[in-house]
Amino acid sequence: MSLFRKIFGFKERSEETIKNEERGKYMPEIKLPIDERFTINFKANGGKFLYCENMQEVNDSLTAIIQENEWVDKDVLIIDDRLNDLFTSANLKPTKNTYSSTYFFSTCEYLISDDGSLLISSNQIAEKKLKELPENFVIYATTSQFVENIGEGLKGIKSKNKSKIPTNITTIKHFKSNDNKDFLTYGSSSKNLYLLLLEDL
Protein backbone atom coordinates (compact mmCIF):
# COMPACT_ATOMS: atom_id res chain seq x y z
CA MET A 1 0.00 0.00 0.00
CA SER A 2 2.86 2.40 0.79
CA LEU A 3 4.20 1.88 -2.77
CA PHE A 4 0.87 3.07 -4.26
CA ARG A 5 0.87 5.98 -1.86
CA LYS A 6 4.32 7.05 -3.08
CA ILE A 7 3.43 6.64 -6.76
CA PHE A 8 -0.04 8.20 -6.75
CA GLY A 9 0.47 10.64 -3.90
CA PHE A 10 -2.31 9.26 -1.69
CA LYS A 11 -2.51 11.01 1.64
CA GLU A 12 -3.89 9.51 4.78
CA ARG A 13 -7.07 11.20 5.88
CA SER A 14 -7.59 11.84 9.53
CA GLU A 15 -10.73 10.62 11.28
CA GLU A 16 -11.75 14.27 11.68
CA THR A 17 -11.76 14.78 7.92
CA ILE A 18 -13.85 11.67 7.36
CA LYS A 19 -16.36 12.72 10.03
CA ASN A 20 -16.73 16.20 8.55
CA GLU A 21 -17.38 14.99 5.02
CA GLU A 22 -20.84 15.38 3.55
CA ARG A 23 -23.17 12.42 3.61
CA GLY A 24 -22.45 9.88 0.90
CA LYS A 25 -24.37 10.20 -2.35
CA TYR A 26 -26.12 6.87 -1.73
CA MET A 27 -27.29 7.75 1.76
CA PRO A 28 -31.02 8.50 2.00
CA GLU A 29 -31.91 12.20 2.04
CA ILE A 30 -32.79 13.73 5.37
CA LYS A 31 -36.35 14.96 4.84
CA LEU A 32 -37.80 17.85 6.79
CA PRO A 33 -41.21 17.29 8.39
CA ILE A 34 -44.14 17.71 6.01
CA ASP A 35 -45.35 20.97 7.57
CA GLU A 36 -41.90 22.59 7.51
CA ARG A 37 -41.39 21.67 3.85
CA PHE A 38 -44.77 23.13 2.95
CA THR A 39 -44.04 26.36 4.81
CA ILE A 40 -40.65 26.82 3.12
CA ASN A 41 -42.04 26.11 -0.37
CA PHE A 42 -45.19 28.17 0.20
CA LYS A 43 -43.20 31.22 1.26
CA ALA A 44 -40.80 30.72 -1.69
CA ASN A 45 -43.87 30.87 -3.96
CA GLY A 46 -44.73 34.26 -2.44
CA GLY A 47 -47.56 33.22 -0.10
CA LYS A 48 -48.32 34.89 3.24
CA PHE A 49 -48.68 32.42 6.08
CA LEU A 50 -50.55 32.90 9.39
CA TYR A 51 -50.46 30.03 11.88
CA CYS A 52 -53.37 29.96 14.35
CA GLU A 53 -53.83 27.76 17.43
CA ASN A 54 -57.61 28.23 17.74
CA MET A 55 -60.62 29.71 15.93
CA GLN A 56 -60.35 32.99 17.84
CA GLU A 57 -56.86 33.51 16.38
CA VAL A 58 -58.19 32.64 12.90
CA ASN A 59 -60.95 35.25 13.26
CA ASP A 60 -58.48 37.85 14.59
CA SER A 61 -56.06 37.17 11.72
CA LEU A 62 -58.84 37.41 9.13
CA THR A 63 -59.97 40.74 10.59
CA ALA A 64 -56.35 42.01 10.55
CA ILE A 65 -55.94 41.02 6.87
CA ILE A 66 -59.17 42.79 5.92
CA GLN A 67 -58.18 45.96 7.78
CA GLU A 68 -54.58 45.95 6.53
CA ASN A 69 -55.73 45.75 2.90
CA GLU A 70 -58.65 48.17 3.40
CA TRP A 71 -61.25 45.56 2.38
CA VAL A 72 -63.67 46.38 5.23
CA ASP A 73 -66.56 47.55 3.00
CA LYS A 74 -65.55 45.52 -0.04
CA ASP A 75 -67.43 42.54 -1.49
CA VAL A 76 -65.89 39.12 -0.87
CA LEU A 77 -66.49 36.20 -3.22
CA ILE A 78 -67.51 33.16 -1.16
CA ILE A 79 -68.56 30.01 -3.02
CA ASP A 80 -68.36 27.65 -0.01
CA ASP A 81 -71.38 28.73 2.11
CA ARG A 82 -70.04 27.01 5.24
CA LEU A 83 -67.58 29.91 5.61
CA ASN A 84 -70.44 32.38 6.09
CA ASP A 85 -71.59 30.46 9.17
CA LEU A 86 -68.06 29.92 10.48
CA PHE A 87 -66.98 33.57 10.22
CA THR A 88 -70.08 35.55 11.18
CA SER A 89 -68.06 37.75 13.59
CA ALA A 90 -65.83 39.01 10.74
CA ASN A 91 -68.73 41.06 9.25
CA LEU A 92 -67.98 39.93 5.71
CA LYS A 93 -69.91 41.23 2.69
CA PRO A 94 -70.33 37.95 0.76
CA THR A 95 -71.26 37.91 -2.90
CA LYS A 96 -71.46 35.33 -5.68
CA ASN A 97 -70.51 37.96 -8.27
CA THR A 98 -66.94 37.38 -9.41
CA TYR A 99 -66.52 40.79 -11.03
CA SER A 100 -67.67 42.99 -8.15
CA SER A 101 -65.62 41.17 -5.49
CA THR A 102 -62.27 42.47 -4.22
CA TYR A 103 -61.06 39.22 -2.72
CA PHE A 104 -61.88 35.51 -2.66
CA PHE A 105 -62.35 33.70 0.67
CA SER A 106 -62.25 29.92 0.51
CA THR A 107 -61.12 26.60 1.88
CA CYS A 108 -58.93 24.14 -0.05
CA GLU A 109 -58.74 20.38 -0.45
CA TYR A 110 -55.10 19.82 0.53
CA LEU A 111 -51.81 21.61 1.20
CA ILE A 112 -49.09 20.08 -1.01
CA SER A 113 -45.79 19.88 0.85
CA ASP A 114 -43.47 19.10 -2.09
CA ASP A 115 -44.09 22.37 -3.94
CA GLY A 116 -45.98 24.58 -1.46
CA SER A 117 -49.13 24.67 -3.57
CA LEU A 118 -52.82 24.42 -2.63
CA LEU A 119 -55.03 21.75 -4.18
CA ILE A 120 -58.55 23.00 -4.88
CA SER A 121 -61.59 21.66 -6.73
CA SER A 122 -65.16 22.53 -7.71
CA ASN A 123 -65.99 22.32 -3.98
CA GLN A 124 -64.15 25.64 -3.60
CA ILE A 125 -64.28 27.35 -7.01
CA ALA A 126 -67.31 25.70 -8.68
CA GLU A 127 -66.56 25.60 -12.42
CA LYS A 128 -64.65 28.87 -12.53
CA LYS A 129 -61.11 29.18 -13.86
CA LEU A 130 -58.44 30.71 -11.61
CA LYS A 131 -58.05 33.72 -13.90
CA GLU A 132 -61.77 34.51 -13.46
CA LEU A 133 -61.35 34.85 -9.69
CA PRO A 134 -60.20 38.02 -7.88
CA GLU A 135 -56.47 38.69 -7.59
CA ASN A 136 -56.59 38.50 -3.78
CA PHE A 137 -57.12 35.15 -2.04
CA VAL A 138 -57.65 34.33 1.64
CA ILE A 139 -57.60 30.57 2.23
CA TYR A 140 -58.67 28.87 5.45
CA ALA A 141 -57.10 25.43 6.03
CA THR A 142 -56.12 23.07 8.86
CA THR A 143 -52.91 21.17 9.66
CA SER A 144 -54.67 17.84 8.96
CA GLN A 145 -54.77 18.83 5.27
CA PHE A 146 -51.01 18.44 4.72
CA VAL A 147 -50.03 15.81 2.14
CA GLU A 148 -46.68 14.97 0.55
CA ASN A 149 -47.59 15.45 -3.10
CA ILE A 150 -50.42 15.99 -5.59
CA GLY A 151 -50.92 12.23 -6.07
CA GLU A 152 -51.62 11.82 -2.36
CA GLY A 153 -54.02 14.76 -2.49
CA LEU A 154 -55.92 13.29 -5.45
CA LYS A 155 -56.27 9.96 -3.60
CA GLY A 156 -57.61 11.87 -0.60
CA ILE A 157 -60.20 13.69 -2.74
CA LYS A 158 -61.30 10.39 -4.25
CA SER A 159 -61.68 8.65 -0.88
CA LYS A 160 -63.56 11.61 0.70
CA ASN A 161 -66.00 11.96 -2.20
CA LYS A 162 -66.86 8.38 -3.15
CA SER A 163 -70.41 9.17 -4.29
CA LYS A 164 -69.48 12.17 -6.46
CA ILE A 165 -65.87 13.10 -7.22
CA PRO A 166 -65.50 16.89 -7.61
CA THR A 167 -64.46 18.30 -10.97
CA ASN A 168 -62.25 21.29 -11.86
CA ILE A 169 -59.36 20.04 -9.72
CA THR A 170 -56.33 22.32 -9.93
CA THR A 171 -53.50 23.77 -7.85
CA ILE A 172 -52.74 27.35 -6.88
CA LYS A 173 -48.98 27.77 -6.86
CA HIS A 174 -47.93 31.24 -7.97
CA PHE A 175 -48.64 33.86 -5.32
CA LYS A 176 -46.68 36.79 -6.69
CA SER A 177 -46.27 38.35 -10.09
CA ASN A 178 -43.00 37.25 -11.54
CA ASP A 179 -41.28 39.38 -14.18
CA ASN A 180 -38.88 36.63 -15.20
CA LYS A 181 -41.51 34.00 -15.93
CA ASP A 182 -40.30 30.76 -17.44
CA PHE A 183 -42.28 28.40 -19.64
CA LEU A 184 -43.54 26.48 -16.57
CA THR A 185 -45.41 29.55 -15.27
CA TYR A 186 -46.79 30.54 -18.68
CA GLY A 187 -50.58 30.90 -18.62
CA SER A 188 -50.87 30.66 -14.83
CA SER A 189 -52.37 33.62 -13.03
CA SER A 190 -50.51 34.68 -9.91
CA LYS A 191 -52.53 35.52 -6.80
CA ASN A 192 -51.91 37.64 -3.72
CA LEU A 193 -52.56 34.83 -1.25
CA TYR A 194 -52.97 34.66 2.53
CA LEU A 195 -53.20 31.28 4.25
CA LEU A 196 -54.94 31.04 7.63
CA LEU A 197 -53.75 27.70 9.02
CA LEU A 198 -55.54 26.27 12.05
CA GLU A 199 -53.80 23.69 14.25
CA ASP A 200 -56.23 20.76 14.50
CA LEU A 201 -53.95 17.80 15.21
C-alpha positions as CSV (number, residue, x, y, z in Angstrom):
1,M,0.0,0.0,0.0
2,S,2.9,2.4,0.8
3,L,4.2,1.9,-2.8
4,F,0.9,3.1,-4.3
5,R,0.9,6.0,-1.9
6,K,4.3,7.1,-3.1
7,I,3.4,6.6,-6.8
8,F,0.0,8.2,-6.8
9,G,0.5,10.6,-3.9
10,F,-2.3,9.3,-1.7
11,K,-2.5,11.0,1.6
12,E,-3.9,9.5,4.8
13,R,-7.1,11.2,5.9
14,S,-7.6,11.8,9.5
15,E,-10.7,10.6,11.3
16,E,-11.7,14.3,11.7
17,T,-11.8,14.8,7.9
18,I,-13.8,11.7,7.4
19,K,-16.4,12.7,10.0
20,N,-16.7,16.2,8.6
21,E,-17.4,15.0,5.0
22,E,-20.8,15.4,3.5
23,R,-23.2,12.4,3.6
24,G,-22.5,9.9,0.9
25,K,-24.4,10.2,-2.3
26,Y,-26.1,6.9,-1.7
27,M,-27.3,7.8,1.8
28,P,-31.0,8.5,2.0
29,E,-31.9,12.2,2.0
30,I,-32.8,13.7,5.4
31,K,-36.4,15.0,4.8
32,L,-37.8,17.8,6.8
33,P,-41.2,17.3,8.4
34,I,-44.1,17.7,6.0
35,D,-45.4,21.0,7.6
36,E,-41.9,22.6,7.5
37,R,-41.4,21.7,3.8
38,F,-44.8,23.1,2.9
39,T,-44.0,26.4,4.8
40,I,-40.6,26.8,3.1
41,N,-42.0,26.1,-0.4
42,F,-45.2,28.2,0.2
43,K,-43.2,31.2,1.3
44,A,-40.8,30.7,-1.7
45,N,-43.9,30.9,-4.0
46,G,-44.7,34.3,-2.4
47,G,-47.6,33.2,-0.1
48,K,-48.3,34.9,3.2
49,F,-48.7,32.4,6.1
50,L,-50.6,32.9,9.4
51,Y,-50.5,30.0,11.9
52,C,-53.4,30.0,14.4
53,E,-53.8,27.8,17.4
54,N,-57.6,28.2,17.7
55,M,-60.6,29.7,15.9
56,Q,-60.4,33.0,17.8
57,E,-56.9,33.5,16.4
58,V,-58.2,32.6,12.9
59,N,-61.0,35.3,13.3
60,D,-58.5,37.9,14.6
61,S,-56.1,37.2,11.7
62,L,-58.8,37.4,9.1
63,T,-60.0,40.7,10.6
64,A,-56.4,42.0,10.6
65,I,-55.9,41.0,6.9
66,I,-59.2,42.8,5.9
67,Q,-58.2,46.0,7.8
68,E,-54.6,46.0,6.5
69,N,-55.7,45.8,2.9
70,E,-58.7,48.2,3.4
71,W,-61.2,45.6,2.4
72,V,-63.7,46.4,5.2
73,D,-66.6,47.6,3.0
74,K,-65.5,45.5,0.0
75,D,-67.4,42.5,-1.5
76,V,-65.9,39.1,-0.9
77,L,-66.5,36.2,-3.2
78,I,-67.5,33.2,-1.2
79,I,-68.6,30.0,-3.0
80,D,-68.4,27.6,0.0
81,D,-71.4,28.7,2.1
82,R,-70.0,27.0,5.2
83,L,-67.6,29.9,5.6
84,N,-70.4,32.4,6.1
85,D,-71.6,30.5,9.2
86,L,-68.1,29.9,10.5
87,F,-67.0,33.6,10.2
88,T,-70.1,35.6,11.2
89,S,-68.1,37.7,13.6
90,A,-65.8,39.0,10.7
91,N,-68.7,41.1,9.2
92,L,-68.0,39.9,5.7
93,K,-69.9,41.2,2.7
94,P,-70.3,38.0,0.8
95,T,-71.3,37.9,-2.9
96,K,-71.5,35.3,-5.7
97,N,-70.5,38.0,-8.3
98,T,-66.9,37.4,-9.4
99,Y,-66.5,40.8,-11.0
100,S,-67.7,43.0,-8.1
101,S,-65.6,41.2,-5.5
102,T,-62.3,42.5,-4.2
103,Y,-61.1,39.2,-2.7
104,F,-61.9,35.5,-2.7
105,F,-62.3,33.7,0.7
106,S,-62.3,29.9,0.5
107,T,-61.1,26.6,1.9
108,C,-58.9,24.1,0.0
109,E,-58.7,20.4,-0.5
110,Y,-55.1,19.8,0.5
111,L,-51.8,21.6,1.2
112,I,-49.1,20.1,-1.0
113,S,-45.8,19.9,0.9
114,D,-43.5,19.1,-2.1
115,D,-44.1,22.4,-3.9
116,G,-46.0,24.6,-1.5
117,S,-49.1,24.7,-3.6
118,L,-52.8,24.4,-2.6
119,L,-55.0,21.7,-4.2
120,I,-58.6,23.0,-4.9
121,S,-61.6,21.7,-6.7
122,S,-65.2,22.5,-7.7
123,N,-66.0,22.3,-4.0
124,Q,-64.1,25.6,-3.6
125,I,-64.3,27.4,-7.0
126,A,-67.3,25.7,-8.7
127,E,-66.6,25.6,-12.4
128,K,-64.7,28.9,-12.5
129,K,-61.1,29.2,-13.9
130,L,-58.4,30.7,-11.6
131,K,-58.0,33.7,-13.9
132,E,-61.8,34.5,-13.5
133,L,-61.4,34.8,-9.7
134,P,-60.2,38.0,-7.9
135,E,-56.5,38.7,-7.6
136,N,-56.6,38.5,-3.8
137,F,-57.1,35.1,-2.0
138,V,-57.6,34.3,1.6
139,I,-57.6,30.6,2.2
140,Y,-58.7,28.9,5.4
141,A,-57.1,25.4,6.0
142,T,-56.1,23.1,8.9
143,T,-52.9,21.2,9.7
144,S,-54.7,17.8,9.0
145,Q,-54.8,18.8,5.3
146,F,-51.0,18.4,4.7
147,V,-50.0,15.8,2.1
148,E,-46.7,15.0,0.6
149,N,-47.6,15.5,-3.1
150,I,-50.4,16.0,-5.6
151,G,-50.9,12.2,-6.1
152,E,-51.6,11.8,-2.4
153,G,-54.0,14.8,-2.5
154,L,-55.9,13.3,-5.5
155,K,-56.3,10.0,-3.6
156,G,-57.6,11.9,-0.6
157,I,-60.2,13.7,-2.7
158,K,-61.3,10.4,-4.2
159,S,-61.7,8.6,-0.9
160,K,-63.6,11.6,0.7
161,N,-66.0,12.0,-2.2
162,K,-66.9,8.4,-3.2
163,S,-70.4,9.2,-4.3
164,K,-69.5,12.2,-6.5
165,I,-65.9,13.1,-7.2
166,P,-65.5,16.9,-7.6
167,T,-64.5,18.3,-11.0
168,N,-62.3,21.3,-11.9
169,I,-59.4,20.0,-9.7
170,T,-56.3,22.3,-9.9
171,T,-53.5,23.8,-7.8
172,I,-52.7,27.3,-6.9
173,K,-49.0,27.8,-6.9
174,H,-47.9,31.2,-8.0
175,F,-48.6,33.9,-5.3
176,K,-46.7,36.8,-6.7
177,S,-46.3,38.3,-10.1
178,N,-43.0,37.2,-11.5
179,D,-41.3,39.4,-14.2
180,N,-38.9,36.6,-15.2
181,K,-41.5,34.0,-15.9
182,D,-40.3,30.8,-17.4
183,F,-42.3,28.4,-19.6
184,L,-43.5,26.5,-16.6
185,T,-45.4,29.6,-15.3
186,Y,-46.8,30.5,-18.7
187,G,-50.6,30.9,-18.6
188,S,-50.9,30.7,-14.8
189,S,-52.4,33.6,-13.0
190,S,-50.5,34.7,-9.9
191,K,-52.5,35.5,-6.8
192,N,-51.9,37.6,-3.7
193,L,-52.6,34.8,-1.2
194,Y,-53.0,34.7,2.5
195,L,-53.2,31.3,4.3
196,L,-54.9,31.0,7.6
197,L,-53.7,27.7,9.0
198,L,-55.5,26.3,12.1
199,E,-53.8,23.7,14.3
200,D,-56.2,20.8,14.5
201,L,-53.9,17.8,15.2
